[in-house]
Amino acid sequence: MKWENIELKKVTEVIAGQSPPSAFYNSKTKGIPFFQGKADFGNFNPTVRYWTTKTTKISLPGDILFSVRAPVGSTNINNIKACIGRGLAAIRPSEKIELKYLLHFFRYFEPRIKNLGTGSTFKAITIKTLKDIQILLPPLPIQQQIADLLDTADALRRTTAEQLQQLDDLAESVFLEMFGDVVRNEKGWEKKQLRKIGKIQTGNTPPRSIEKYYGNDVEWIKTDNINIPQMYLSKAKEFLSLEGEKKGRTVDKGAILVTCIAGSKRVIGNPAISDRKVAFNQQINSISPYKASSLFLYYQFIIAQPYVQSFSTNGMKGMINKTAFGNIEFIIPPIELQNEFEKIIENIEVQKAELKQSLQDSEDLFKGLLQEIFN
């Protein structure tokens, strides 16, 4: 059976948000909850950060909150009566369309909907454009079946992702239980500067003007290859030639690469372990440990990241030079304890690998269902 395409305005009420004057905003629960835009969104429902004592446009529980500007297309289901600002529209389904079906539709087509936005400084979508979006509309019982099926598949992948997060949290808990806080060092472990724990290097960029330095031989790692919570470096998009390797800096398997120059201080100190030989750029410092387990050292960087960031010397952007990096002090418990910790982490990583495959299978299932239904 061929399903009908119908304009959104024919099966919903679309309510444009309107912001009250800022003098009426507060964070002290006075008045009615107030949602401004995507900053208030969670996975499914918004979180109240502000209230307003002057109401303009009202959204009710069961409305879909739709971000109409910066960014366009993000969605949440409202679960309370609230005032909405000009960054949002409330989409109130009629009896002709199932709420969860409409939510899945919007989320599947979010990339296309974003392209409907206009504006040079930031993208925004007009209420007219939003109302005119074409919705695929099967009969209501089929909408409900589709929504239930997609909810089940989505719940499966979210549960698996939560289990992965729990394993990450477990690894950090094991570290703290065995070794305590890195900075306070309440267990009295020996402390050493990083330059005395391993070989420190700052990366390098071979001259771009010399084409022979770039090729397909040695991965050239940048800060976007260091991604918490991924323990290991992601694969580089750019490679050096063997000639370029001589002009660059390389590390072997087991080195830890740390973001030390960045546009935002919050990513300073992000670590990743290299599981192969790589070259890397000047925004990264590396340590190749000879007096510590790589896994043990990696988790110190994870847990003590605020301490590492305190060595930054470039204000809001952040920079830790090689000397400052080498002066950072970490704890050095007996190697036997480090090795015991490493074995625990390796067991956790085995479980994570199984869950990651399960998560990929769940993602593939969910995406496949979406494509089959909406394409």
N, C-alpha and C positions, 0 to 999 in steps of 0.2 A: 504494500500500500504506500502511495506517495503522500508524504506529510506536507501540510500547508506551511508556507512562509508568511508571517504576519508582522506588521509593525508593532514595536513594543508598546506604543501608546494605546493600541487597541485591546491589550490584555492586562495593562497595568495603569496605575496612576503615577506619574512622575512629578516629584515635588522638588523644586529648586531650593537649595539652601540659601539662607540669608543671615549674615553675621550681625549680632547685636553690637552696639558700641562697646569698645574694649573696657570702658569704665565699669561695665556691669559684670565682667568676668571675675571669678574667684576660684580658689582651690580649697575652700573651707566648707564645701558641701551646702552652700547657701543657694537656694533656688532650684533650678532644674539642670540635670546633666547637659553638658554642651560638647558636641563633637565638631571638630574643625576640619579634619581631613584624614589622610592615611596614617598620620602619626598616631592616631587614636586606635588603629586597627590591630586586632590579634589574628590568629589563624582563622577563626570563624566569627567571633563576636568582639565588639570594641571594648576598650577599657576607659573608664571615666577618669580624666585628668583635671577637667575644669567644669565649673557650674556657672550658670548665668541667672541673674535675678530679673533680666528682661528677655522675654521670649519673642522670637520672630517666626521661623518655620519649624514645625514639629514633625519628628519621625516617631512612629509607633513600633512596638515589638512586632517582629515579623516582616518589617520592611528590609529590603536590601539597600544598604548604604553603598553608594557608588562614588568613587573619587573622580571628580570632573576636571581636576587640574593638578599638575605637578605631584604625582603622576596621574595620567588618565587610565581609568579602567580597573583599578583595584577595588575589591568588594569585601564586605562583611555583612553578616545578618545582625540587624539590631535586635537587642533583647530587652530594652527598656525604653520608656517614653523619654525623648530627649530633644533638645533644640539642635538644629544643624546649621553650620556656617556655609559660606559660599564655596568652600572647597568640596562640598558634597551635594549629592542629590539623593533623595529617598525614593525607592521604587517599590510601590505597594501592589503586590499581585492581586488580580481579580480571581474570581472562582474558576476562571478558564485556564489558569496556569499554576503548576505546582512550584512552591517556593524553592525547594532544593534543586529541582530540575533547572529553574531559571539561574540559580547560583552556579551550577556546573556549566551551563551554557556560557555565561559571562566569563568564567575562569578559563574555559577552553579557548574562547575567542579573544581573550584579553590582548594578545599581541596585535591582532587586526584592529581592535577597538582603539588601541593607543594611536594607531596611524590616522584615525579620524580627528585627532586633536590638531589644533592650529595655534600659531603664535610663534614669534621669533625668540622672545626671552624665555618663556616656558610654555609648554603645551597645555591647552585646555579644550574641552569639548563643550559645545553649546547644548542647551537643553533640547532645542529643536532637533539637533543631530542625534542626540541620545534617544529621543522619542521615536525617531524614524528608523532606528536599527531594526533589521529584519530578524525575527525569532522563528526558529523551526518549531512547529507546534503540532506534535502528535496528539491523539486523543488523551484526555486527562488520565485514564487508568494506565495507559502506556507511559505517560510522563512519570507517574508515581513508581512504576516498575523500574524505569530507567534511573530515577533518583535513588531508589533503594539499592540497585546494583552498583551504581557509582559510589554511593556512600560506603558500602561494604568494602569495595576495592580500595577506596581512599583510606578508610580506617585501618586496613591491613598494612599499607605502606607507612602510615603515621605511627602505628604501634611498633613496627620494626625500627623506624628511625628513633623512637624513644628508647628502645632497648639498646641501640648503639650508643646513645647519649649516656645511658646508665652505665655502660661498660667504660666509657671515657671517665665518668665520675668515679667509678670504682678504682681505676688506675691511680687517680690523684689521691683518693682516700688511702690506698695502700701505701703510697709514698709518704704521706703525712703521718700515718700510723707508725711506719718503720723509722722515719728519719726526723720527723717534726718539721717545724717551720724553718725554711732556709735562712731567713734574715735574723730571726731571734735566736736560732740555734740553741734552743732550750736543752737539747741533749748533749751539748758540749762537744760536738764533732770538731776535728781539725778543719780549719778553713784555709784555702789557698786562692791566690789570684789566678784568673783563667790562664794567664801567660805562663803560669807554672804547672798548669794541669794539662796543657796541650799546645800544639803549634797554632799560632794565630796568623791569619792572612786576611787582607782586604782585597776584594775582587778588582777586576780591571776590565776596561773596554778597549780592545785593539782599535787603532784608527779606522774609522768608517771609510775614509778616503782611499784606503788600500783594499781593493776588492778581494785579493787573494787570501786575506785573513778570515774571510767568511765562507763557509761551505757546508759540508754534511758529515764532518768527522767527530766533533766533540760537542756535546750539549752545552749551551751557554745559558745558565740559569739567571733569572731575574726575580725580583721580589714577588711577582705574581705567581711564581712556582712554589712559594712558601705559604701554605694555607692551613691554619689551624681549623679543625682538629686533625687534619691529615698529618700523620707522623712523618711520612716520607715526601721528598720532593716530587711534584708533578713533572711531567715531561716537558722539556723546553720546546718552544716553537722555532727558536733560532739556534743555529749551530756554527761553530768555528771550524776552520780548516786546520790541518796539522800545522801549517805555518802560523795561523792565528793562535793556536794553543801555546806556541812558544812566546807569544806576546801577552797572553792572558795569564790568569791564575787558575790552577786546578786543584781539586782535592780528590782523594780516593774514597772508596766505600767506608762508611763509619764516621765521616766528618759531620759536624753539625753546622748548618748555615743559618745565620741570624740576620734578620732585617735590621739595619742600623742607620739607614737614611730613608726617610719617607715623607710624603706630603702631610701625613697625619701622625701625630705622636702615638696614637693608640695602637698602631701596628708595629711600632718600634719594639724589638725584642721577640718578634714572632720567629720561632725556630722550626727547622725541619732537618731530618737526617738524610744524608745522601746514601742511597743503596747502590751506587755505581760511581764511576769516575765522571766528574763534571767540571766545567769552567763556570765562572760566575762574575757578575758585574760589581762595580764599585759601591753600590748601595748595600752590599752584603759583607759582613765579616764572618769568617769561618774559624772553627776550632777543631783540630784533629787530636782527640784526647789520647794521651799515653799514660795517664794516671787516674783514669775513670772509665767506667762503662758508658758507651754512647747513649744507651737507653736511660741510664740513671742521670746523665748530664742533661739530656733532652728534657726530662721531666722537671729538673731544677729550673730550666728556662721557662717552662710552662707555668709552674707554680709561683716562681719569683719574678714574673714579668714586670709588675709595678716597680720592683727594686731595680731591675735592669733598666727600665725607662728613666729612673732617677739619674742615670749617668748621661742622659741626653742633654745637649748644649745648644739646641737651636729652637728654643721657644715652642710654639704650637706645632711646628712641622716635625721637629725631631731629628737628631743626628748623634750618633755615638762613634767617635773616631777610633782607630785601631788602638791607640794608647789607653783611652778610657775603657774600651772593651776589655783589654788585657788586664786592667786593674780591678775588674769586678771580682768579688770574692764569693766563692761557692764552698759548700761543705764537702768534705772528703772522708766519708766513713770507711771502715775497712772494706777492701775489695770483695771479701767473701759476702758481706751484706749487700753490696752493689750487685753481685752476681745472682744472689738469691732474689733480689728485686727484679732483675732482668728476666729470670725464669718465669716469675709470676706474670710479668708484662707480656712475655711471649705467649703464654697460655691465653691471656685475655685477647691478644691480637688474633689468635687462631679463631676464637669465638667471634670476634669482630669481622673477620674475613667471611665466615659463614653467613653472618647477618647481612653484610654488605651485598653478598650475592642474592640473598633472599630479598633485600630491599630493591635491588636492580630488577629482579623478577616481578616484584610487586609494582614497581614503576612502569615496567613494560606492559604489564597487564592493564593497569589503569589507563595509560596512554592509548593502548590498543582499543580499549572499550570506548574511550572518548572519540577516537578517530572513526571507529565503526559506526557510532551513533550519529555524530554531527557532520561527517563528510559525505 
